[in-house]
Amino acid sequence: MGIRPIATGTVSFGLVAIPIKLYSTGESSQTVRFNMIHEKCGTRVKYRYFCPTDDEFVERADLVKGYEFAKGQYVLFSAEELKAISPEPTNEVEILEFVPLDQVDPIFYEKSYFLGPSTGGARPYRLLVDAMRQTGRAALARYAARGKDYLVLLRPYEEGLILQQLYYYNEIRSFDEVPVEEADIKDGELELAIQLVEQIASENFEPQQYEDKVKKQVRALIERKVAGQEIVAAAPEEPKAKIIDLMEALKASLGEPETPKRAAKSKRGSKKVSTRKAPKRSQSAKASKKSSSRKVQSAKK
């Protein structure tokens, strides 16, 4: 059973019109969510609108939309006026230009959608995918829907297309707003940092080996609660000792246990790190221990 489309539309590619369907790429609805419950009777409460001026609850039928043009001052709009303000959605993805994909920084990515062909659109859809794949370019396009003019990027993905909803340039904050102090890095520190990077590096991104451990733990505790078991908070982990010296922190990091990815790499045939056995104690050390033991026994007598 395939996923259901959330919208339909058309991609305009020159004079070519490609009927398409839009699909969600994620399943954020699977997030564990809790509802507000009246503890006395166990009923889920409902949200209501309250007017602090008239000191009363307001029904939805008595609500209108307004825009705050000054502090505490609103201009009100009727349903007809709102319809006139919001442009009619065309659901047309109008390609404006083709750009090298590596020229679009991922910071502009806001949301992702799968883009599939609709009835009669298989051939032009495939043509567009193959053309972009061979030229190494992606399509910047305009998408008018839900009362907004979206800037989107179409790029090849697996056997089809993916639509990236983009932020506009003026919606991206400047990194200049982030305070970053100047700092001197020593050559030895940089060498150890590079060694640490290489130690846990991988040539491929394998997302299937990662999971939301917190959500998994929460679901397990919920199931225990549903089964009638009591949930007791686990004792907090002891905080790791803070290492103030940067060089010592790097050295300690290089000696930490393997991460799952590093362990997987070692199973694939990476070199084993040889460990030296602790040296045996000398005969003089053993004799010293025996003499001290006799002294303790004589003291007890």
Backbone torsions as a table, in degrees:
resi	resn	phi	psi	omega
1	MET	NA	120.5	-178.3
2	GLY	-81.3	169.3	178.1
3	ILE	-77.1	152.0	-177.6
4	ARG	-87.3	141.3	177.4
5	PRO	-70.1	147.5	178.9
6	ILE	-101.2	-12.3	178.2
7	ALA	-163.8	160.0	174.6
8	THR	-125.0	158.5	-179.6
9	GLY	-174.2	-158.5	-177.8
10	THR	-141.6	135.6	171.9
11	VAL	-98.5	121.7	178.5
12	SER	-97.3	117.4	-175.4
13	PHE	-121.1	90.2	-170.4
14	GLY	66.1	-124.2	175.8
15	LEU	-95.8	6.2	-179.9
16	VAL	-92.3	131.2	177.1
17	ALA	-111.3	123.6	-177.3
18	ILE	-113.2	110.2	175.7
19	PRO	-67.5	130.7	-175.5
20	ILE	-132.7	165.7	172.3
21	LYS	-127.2	142.8	-177.6
22	LEU	-105.7	133.0	-177.7
23	TYR	-126.7	146.4	176.1
24	SER	-73.4	141.3	-179.9
25	THR	-92.0	-15.3	-175.2
26	GLY	-126.0	176.7	179.8
27	GLU	-132.4	58.6	-177.6
28	SER	-64.7	-17.6	-179.4
29	SER	-66.7	-13.2	-179.6
30	GLN	-80.7	-0.6	177.5
31	THR	-61.4	139.4	179.5
32	VAL	-68.7	121.3	-178.7
33	ARG	-125.3	144.3	179.5
34	PHE	-113.5	142.9	179.4
35	ASN	-101.5	156.9	176.5
36	MET	-84.3	122.5	-174.8
37	ILE	-120.5	138.2	173.3
38	HIS	-72.3	111.9	-172.8
39	GLU	-61.0	-31.8	-176.3
40	LYS	-62.9	-43.3	-175.3
41	CYS	-119.8	-6.6	178.6
42	GLY	78.0	20.2	-179.2
43	THR	-97.5	140.9	176.3
44	ARG	-71.3	129.9	-177.3
45	VAL	-81.2	158.4	178.5
46	LYS	-109.9	148.3	178.3
47	TYR	-86.4	139.4	178.4
48	ARG	-131.5	154.3	179.7
49	TYR	-91.4	133.0	-176.9
50	PHE	-120.9	133.1	177.5
51	CYS	-99.7	112.4	-178.9
52	PRO	-70.5	-23.4	-180.0
53	THR	-70.8	-50.2	-179.8
54	ASP	-88.6	-4.4	179.1
55	ASP	54.2	51.0	-179.7
56	GLU	-154.4	158.1	175.8
57	PHE	-78.6	144.7	-176.4
58	VAL	-116.0	133.7	177.9
59	GLU	-78.3	154.6	-177.6
60	ARG	-60.1	-33.9	-179.1
61	ALA	-64.7	-21.2	-178.9
62	ASP	-95.1	9.3	-177.4
63	LEU	-98.9	143.4	171.5
64	VAL	-130.6	163.7	179.9
65	LYS	-95.1	146.0	-179.0
66	GLY	-142.4	158.2	179.6
67	TYR	-115.6	128.5	-179.0
68	GLU	-83.1	101.7	-178.7
69	PHE	-90.1	-17.0	174.4
70	ALA	-149.6	166.9	-176.1
71	LYS	-58.4	113.6	177.9
72	GLY	77.3	5.4	179.9
73	GLN	-116.5	130.5	-174.5
74	TYR	-127.9	144.3	169.8
75	VAL	-104.3	131.2	-172.8
76	LEU	-96.4	148.7	-178.8
77	PHE	-128.2	138.5	175.1
78	SER	-83.3	171.3	179.3
79	ALA	-62.7	-36.9	179.8
80	GLU	-67.6	-39.8	179.4
81	GLU	-67.8	-38.7	177.2
82	LEU	-63.1	-37.3	178.3
83	LYS	-65.9	-35.8	179.4
84	ALA	-71.6	-33.5	-179.8
85	ILE	-72.0	-43.8	-176.8
86	SER	-81.8	124.7	179.4
87	PRO	-68.7	151.2	178.2
88	GLU	-66.9	130.2	179.3
89	PRO	-68.4	128.8	178.2
90	THR	-95.1	-21.5	-175.9
91	ASN	54.4	29.9	177.3
92	GLU	-103.5	129.0	175.9
93	VAL	-96.3	101.4	-176.0
94	GLU	-94.9	111.2	-179.9
95	ILE	-70.8	126.6	-177.6
96	LEU	-98.8	-41.7	-180.0
97	GLU	-163.5	163.8	176.6
98	PHE	-111.2	132.2	-177.1
99	VAL	-130.6	155.5	173.8
100	PRO	-61.0	133.4	-175.7
101	LEU	-60.8	-35.9	-177.4
102	ASP	-71.9	-5.2	177.6
103	GLN	-85.8	-10.2	180.0
104	VAL	-100.4	108.4	-178.5
105	ASP	-67.7	136.4	179.9
106	PRO	-58.5	-14.2	178.4
107	ILE	-63.5	-21.7	179.7
108	PHE	-80.7	-13.4	-179.0
109	TYR	-71.4	127.0	177.3
110	GLU	-109.1	-54.0	179.4
111	LYS	-139.6	159.1	179.4
112	SER	-124.2	142.8	176.5
113	TYR	-138.5	143.2	171.4
114	PHE	-76.8	143.2	179.2
115	LEU	-121.4	114.6	-179.1
116	GLY	-119.4	158.8	-179.8
117	PRO	-75.3	146.9	173.9
118	SER	-97.9	-173.9	-177.8
119	THR	-56.9	124.9	178.7
120	GLY	83.9	3.8	-176.3
121	GLY	-108.9	7.7	-174.3
122	ALA	-61.1	-49.1	-174.9
123	ARG	-66.9	-52.0	178.7
124	PRO	-65.6	-31.2	176.9
125	TYR	-62.3	-49.4	-179.7
126	ARG	-63.8	-37.5	178.7
127	LEU	-60.8	-44.9	-179.7
128	LEU	-65.3	-42.4	179.4
129	VAL	-60.2	-50.1	-176.9
130	ASP	-65.8	-36.9	179.7
131	ALA	-65.2	-43.2	179.2
132	MET	-69.7	-37.1	-179.1
133	ARG	-65.5	-41.3	-177.6
134	GLN	-75.3	-30.6	178.6
135	THR	-87.3	-12.9	-178.5
136	GLY	69.8	25.4	-177.8
137	ARG	-117.0	157.4	175.6
138	ALA	-117.5	161.4	-175.6
139	ALA	-104.8	123.3	171.0
140	LEU	-87.7	131.0	-174.2
141	ALA	-142.3	165.6	175.8
142	ARG	-109.8	136.3	-176.9
143	TYR	-133.9	109.0	-178.4
144	ALA	-93.7	114.2	-179.8
145	ALA	-161.6	151.1	175.9
146	ARG	53.0	41.1	175.2
147	GLY	71.6	19.9	180.0
148	LYS	-144.8	149.2	176.1
149	ASP	-97.5	105.8	-175.3
150	TYR	-91.8	143.2	168.8
151	LEU	-96.6	125.1	-175.3
152	VAL	-130.9	161.7	177.8
153	LEU	-126.1	126.5	175.5
154	LEU	-101.7	127.9	179.6
155	ARG	-140.6	150.8	176.9
156	PRO	-63.3	140.5	178.8
157	TYR	-147.8	118.3	-176.3
158	GLU	50.4	-117.3	-177.5
159	GLU	-97.6	10.3	-176.5
160	GLY	-150.5	-140.6	-176.5
161	LEU	-124.0	151.6	171.7
162	ILE	-125.8	140.7	179.3
163	LEU	-106.1	119.3	177.7
164	GLN	-100.6	115.7	172.7
165	GLN	-74.5	127.1	-174.2
166	LEU	-106.3	153.1	166.9
167	TYR	-76.2	147.6	169.9
168	TYR	-74.0	159.9	-176.5
169	TYR	-56.6	-42.4	-177.7
170	ASN	-75.4	-3.5	176.8
171	GLU	-92.9	-10.0	179.3
172	ILE	-90.1	125.4	177.9
173	ARG	-73.2	152.6	179.3
174	SER	-83.0	139.4	177.6
175	PHE	-68.6	-14.6	177.1
176	ASP	-61.9	-20.5	178.4
177	GLU	-75.3	-13.2	-179.0
178	VAL	-89.9	119.6	179.7
179	PRO	-72.3	119.2	177.0
180	VAL	-128.8	115.9	-178.4
181	GLU	-81.1	152.2	174.4
182	GLU	-71.8	146.8	180.0
183	ALA	-151.0	143.1	178.2
184	ASP	-92.2	126.5	178.8
185	ILE	-105.5	127.5	178.6
186	LYS	-80.1	151.6	-179.0
187	ASP	-59.6	-39.8	-179.6
188	GLY	-65.1	-38.0	178.2
189	GLU	-66.3	-43.0	179.1
190	LEU	-64.1	-38.8	179.5
191	GLU	-63.2	-43.6	178.6
192	LEU	-68.9	-36.8	179.3
193	ALA	-64.4	-41.8	177.0
194	ILE	-64.2	-38.9	178.3
195	GLN	-63.3	-39.3	178.7
196	LEU	-66.7	-40.8	177.8
197	VAL	-60.9	-47.5	-178.5
198	GLU	-65.5	-30.7	-177.8
199	GLN	-66.3	-32.8	-179.2
200	ILE	-115.5	24.5	-179.0
201	ALA	-83.7	156.1	175.9
202	SER	-143.5	148.3	-177.9
203	GLU	-82.8	-16.7	-175.9
204	ASN	-128.9	149.2	172.7
205	PHE	-91.4	116.5	-177.6
206	GLU	-119.0	82.7	-174.3
207	PRO	-64.7	-21.5	-176.4
208	GLN	-67.1	-16.0	-179.0
209	GLN	-90.1	2.1	177.9
210	TYR	-113.4	147.2	178.8
211	GLU	-147.1	162.0	178.9
212	ASP	-80.9	95.5	-176.5
213	LYS	-67.5	-34.6	-179.6
214	VAL	-65.3	-45.8	179.6
215	LYS	-63.3	-39.3	179.2
216	LYS	-62.7	-41.9	179.4
217	GLN	-67.9	-40.6	179.4
218	VAL	-62.7	-44.9	179.3
219	ARG	-61.3	-40.1	179.7
220	ALA	-63.7	-40.6	178.8
221	LEU	-68.9	-36.3	177.7
222	ILE	-64.1	-42.8	178.8
223	GLU	-62.1	-37.7	176.7
224	ARG	-64.8	-40.3	179.8
225	LYS	-65.7	-42.0	178.5
226	VAL	-62.2	-34.3	-179.9
227	ALA	-77.4	-0.5	176.6
228	GLY	94.0	6.5	-179.8
229	GLN	-86.6	153.4	179.2
230	GLU	-84.8	140.6	178.6
231	ILE	-103.2	125.0	178.9
232	VAL	-116.4	133.0	-179.3
233	ALA	-65.3	133.2	178.9
234	ALA	-71.8	149.6	178.8
235	ALA	-65.0	135.0	-179.7
236	PRO	-62.5	144.7	179.3
237	GLU	-68.0	147.8	176.8
238	GLU	-66.9	129.5	179.4
239	PRO	-64.5	141.1	178.3
240	LYS	-68.7	145.9	179.0
241	ALA	-64.7	130.1	-178.7
242	LYS	-79.1	132.4	177.4
243	ILE	-105.1	114.4	-175.2
244	ILE	-75.0	-41.5	-177.9
245	ASP	-71.7	124.4	-176.2
246	LEU	-63.2	-41.3	179.6
247	MET	-62.7	-42.9	179.0
248	GLU	-66.3	-35.9	178.3
249	ALA	-64.9	-40.3	178.1
250	LEU	-65.0	-43.6	179.2
251	LYS	-63.2	-41.3	179.2
252	ALA	-66.0	-36.9	179.7
253	SER	-65.0	-36.0	-179.6
254	LEU	-68.5	-18.9	179.6
255	GLY	-101.7	6.2	-178.9
256	GLU	-71.4	158.7	177.9
257	PRO	-59.6	159.6	-177.3
258	GLU	-68.4	142.1	170.7
259	THR	-78.8	163.8	178.7
260	PRO	-54.4	-39.3	-178.6
261	LYS	-68.2	-42.0	-179.2
262	ARG	-66.8	-36.8	178.1
263	ALA	-65.2	-38.7	178.5
264	ALA	-64.8	-37.7	179.4
265	LYS	-66.5	-38.1	-179.8
266	SER	-66.9	-31.6	177.5
267	LYS	-68.1	-27.0	-179.1
268	ARG	-76.5	-3.8	176.3
269	GLY	121.6	20.0	177.1
270	SER	-74.0	159.1	-175.9
271	LYS	-66.9	141.2	177.0
272	LYS	-82.8	142.3	178.2
273	VAL	-87.0	121.8	-177.7
274	SER	-74.2	139.1	178.4
275	THR	-115.2	135.2	-179.1
276	ARG	-91.2	138.3	177.5
277	LYS	-73.1	151.7	178.7
278	ALA	-66.7	136.1	-178.5
279	PRO	-62.8	145.2	178.7
280	LYS	-70.7	147.8	179.1
281	ARG	-72.9	143.8	-178.6
282	SER	-71.6	165.4	179.3
283	GLN	-64.1	-34.4	-179.8
284	SER	-65.6	-36.2	179.2
285	ALA	-66.0	-41.2	178.5
286	LYS	-63.0	-42.1	-179.0
287	ALA	-64.4	-39.3	179.0
288	SER	-61.8	-39.4	-179.8
289	LYS	-66.7	-39.5	179.8
290	LYS	-65.4	-42.7	-178.8
291	SER	-65.1	-39.9	179.1
292	SER	-65.6	-32.0	178.9
293	SER	-67.6	-39.2	178.5
294	ARG	-65.2	-39.1	179.9
295	LYS	-61.2	-40.4	179.3
296	VAL	-64.3	-40.6	-178.9
297	GLN	-66.6	-42.2	-179.4
298	SER	-66.2	-34.7	178.4
299	ALA	-64.5	-37.3	179.6
300	LYS	-65.2	-37.7	-179.8
301	LYS	-68.6	NA	NA
